[in-house]
Amino acid sequence: MTEIVSHLANNLPRRRFDAVIVGAGGSGMRCSLQLAQAGYSVAVLSKVFPTRSHTVAAQGGIGAALGNMSEDSWYWHMFDTVKGSDYLGDQDAIEFMCREAPKVVYELEHFGMPFDRNPDGTIYQRPFGGHTANFGEKPVQRACAAADRTGHALLHTLYQRNVQSRTQFFVEWMALDLIRDAQGAVVGVVALEMETGEVMLLQSKVTVLATGGAGRIWQASTNAFINTGDGMGMAARAGIPLEDMEFWQFHPTGVAGAGVLITEGVRGEGGILLNKHGERFMERYAPTLKDLAPRDFVSRSMDQEIKEGRGCGEHGDHVLLKLDHLGAETIMKRLPSIREIAIKFANVDPIKDPIPVVPTIHYQMGGIPTNYHGQVVVPKGGNPNTVVAGLYAIGECACVSVHGANRLGTNSLLDLLVFGRAAGNHIVSSKLNAEEFRDLPADSGDASLARLARLEGSSSGENIQDVANDLRKTMQAHCGVFRTEDLLSEGVSKIAEIDERARSIHLKDKSKVFNTARVEALELDNLMETAKATMVSAEARKESRGAHAHRDYPTRDDTHWMRHSLWYAEGSRLDYKPVVLKPMTVETFVPKARTF
């Protein structure tokens, strides 16, 4: 069997590009634009049409200290981000991102992005959770928005620019595995064309992972069905560790029962959260920032209200988001999509009635470890950040780490733009044109073909959906908003059992053409790696920090746990590396208790 697979791999069709980018969301297209404009041959792989990437669902805005509404500074933005991260973010990368923020927003404006405007023509900015003036003194308006469709406008703007720059898109293609040579350099990817079922080797001088998050390892998620952790799975199988995977953000406001996102921009425009007594309960938890405290804090406050019996509805399982007091005009102008979502998914018109909301999984703070140039880094020879040649990761699948233990709203779109652009610039400055292609190893594609052969050769075994659903139920039950020692250790053994079942998937339909079951089986491999990394890392972290709220260890422990976790697929083992506390040019923000 092994000989047959190897023979097939040697005969796989091959194509060459200067750069292969996996994923056509905000970060992938911002990077590809930079490379295509510099004259490189670029292939962008995407499971869906580029403008259907999950970035399209981002509603609220892009955080940048433009100061259009009142005085603002990148330094205050940096403070908010470090504090928001519960001091686990790397302060050099955070400084870099906050300094670059105005630049990438103005660049987008010049690309034609239709931002909302103030009467004087400047970009309108709305308040957002955790964003303050003068180091926490009062809320500040920092989110640059295009109504409540910011991600949609961003994707269309970048796609049009890429078409103009002749970027080559491989639409409905899925990357299966990274190809590494004997020196450990990444020399391309193995890819599957979903339409035909054909496998191809894409050789490249540089490979960029921009595959987004993996919110689909949970039952209740704001994420698209395509968010299956493909980048994390590929990296883990190639021997690259995953960083800080225990930190997942629960967005405070997903539509109860549906999971669809209601942007924080609603609260930015003046929306408020109420319990069943009609009380604005956030005033008790966060007297200064109230409903605009950081997300981990608001989610836990909501969860507590529900658990203490002040939830709304027949089952007392949600709270209400009230925005009717904003008036029909403001809602129609600033939040038109939110009204549509509320009518469609909650059967309420927010102009008249409040929306039922509940904390829902939203964003992964962890991912593939990188530096602020987007280069993937791993511990080697005593250096915790040794560069992996030929490999970059950007966007949600990467851990720079600018988000630490909790991401501030609007910093996700900012992350996409800043590090997509930074990776593009770094690749251009490394003068790829002058470099030769590294040789593909003789066994390129063997591992991927063996995975496919396993599915093709199955005559009995587990149903894909049954395994995937059990995975989601387990994650939801054992790794939710609040975690305990017992829940997590039980979760680790349950995930290990599900992992065993995932190895014996039976594929009834063996056809090649647009076989979605085959794609789902391949995605399940990636979901499994991400779920194992999350559960094992969470079980090991004996403290509460940011989104990781541990009932048995309720306080933050900077003495033992001010460090990034690294999970390796081989042996499901953990290692750790230090947090970068020294910024590029300013003084360190020393860890303090978070109050709002």
Phi, psi and omega in degrees: 000313182301320181295320180297313180302314182297320178298317179297317182300320181293339182258010181292143175297149183229145170226152183245137173220152174300318182222137171245125179247125181261106182117131183240037174275202183302314184286317181300315183284333176290324178288314182299324179298314180301319184283318181296321179293335179273003174091012178277152172277123188235130172248126178248118180264137178213138179289338180229169176302138189312317183284359174262002178301160190291343174306332182302335184275352180292129189252313200290313182155182179243123182283125176201134183279072179281331181074029182284337185256326177197175183302138178209165182208145177301331182293321176292320178299318178298314179302313181300320182291317179296313179296316179301324182285002187055036173067016177265349179290150176281120191287337175291316181291323180294317177300314180303314183295315184290327176292322183281343190306307181301322181300313184289330178291314180296326177298314177300318179302318179290335175286349179105015180294129185277070178295151169295149186240152167276164179305331181274007176092348178286165181290129176289139177233133180253155176294158179208156184306128173084357181267122186226163173261149173053049173060049172097007186290314183204160179297151177228150180271109188230351187271116178274118191233155167246091189047232174244033180231039188298315181297321179298311180296321181296311182298315181295320179298312183291322180297314180300318179297319180293321177299316178300325184269006176063036171295141180264116180263133171255093186273138185063045170242145179237128174283135184259311183209154172281151174251122178244141178271185185297333180276356180091359179285147177272127187241010177151191179225157169265131185230152181243127173276114187295328183294320186252341184080007181280148179251141181223149172264124176253107181274140182210157174282331178215141179240133181241123176268122179221052193268002178076194188270197183220039183301347181282007171278354175252159179286311180258112188216146173274358187278153175292161180294342180280349185278077188247019173070035186298318180297317180296317179298315180298316180295315183299317180293335180271009176086011180266133182287162174249134189258137170052041185285352177286347185261105177235135183272128168268120177285132184301326190239083165259147178299126182303128178086343183242331179082352184292141187288135166248113190302150173297340177303335177297315177287331175298323179279354177121003176295150182229152179265136181232148171265187186293341177274003183074018182272137174280084194290337182296338177299330178286322187275322184224082187302329182276306186269343178051238184291350181253027170290163178302159192297320182298323182290314180294317180300316180293323179296316179297314181301320179295316178304315181295313183295331181270011172088015179254018177285165184257171176083173183305321183259002180059035189251014178208172171241178184247142175251110186263126175223007182297333180291348180286338181092148184300322185298312180297316181299315182291328183276312187264337187226047185295320182292327180297319178298315179301313181299315182298318180293316185288314191258341180241354181059033174230146174262111186296346174294334182247323189230156178285159181262131176286125184228157181210148177301132186224141182300140193222317193207141175262126178280331181276191178151209183280125186293130178222167168264182186282003169269357182089358180288136177287134183234144179223154175292133178201129175057039178086349177262118183290345186233057177280130185288135172273116185298134173082006184230131175235155172220137183219159178081206188293334181285349183259153173238102189281323000251111178266347184256344178055237184265353179197132181268138171284141174306146181079347179280350179285311178296326178296316178304312180305311187288312185295312186275335170298315179292317182297318179296316178302312180298320182293321179294317180297317182290341179279001174053060179302327185308322185281346185276151172274158172289136172287149181291143173284134177298157182298331183265017178305129177089347182301312184298318181294316180294327177294320177298317180293320181297324178300318179290316182296324186274358185288135177245344174202169179143199187280149173280136184304310186295324179299314181295314182298318180295320178294324176300312183295318179299316182297315179298316181299317185283327190251353185219048187270208182299315175247138183237154175227163179306311184295313181301315184291315182293323175295321179299319180300313181290324179294319179296322178298320178296315181295325178299319177299316180296324182295341180281348181238049178287136175254126179256108182292313184275112183262009183291164183261323190284118178044049178277095185291331179296321178297316178297317180297324178294321178291323177295325180300324176303320181286320177301320182297313181300317182294318181294318179299314181300318182294309186293316182293317180295321181292318181297326184282334186276104185267065176196172169250127180208124179056233184285348179268093183257109187251112184298329182278343177227075193285351182250159176283136183241089183291336182295314185258335192238014172281069182201154179273136175272147177232118180256130177252135181297321181294111180077006182044049185259160180245146170225175181221157174218157186289153172280139177278106183266351183263114177292182183283316187228344187250178179286154177296138168277110185284135181304131177228166174294141181272120171232151184227000000 
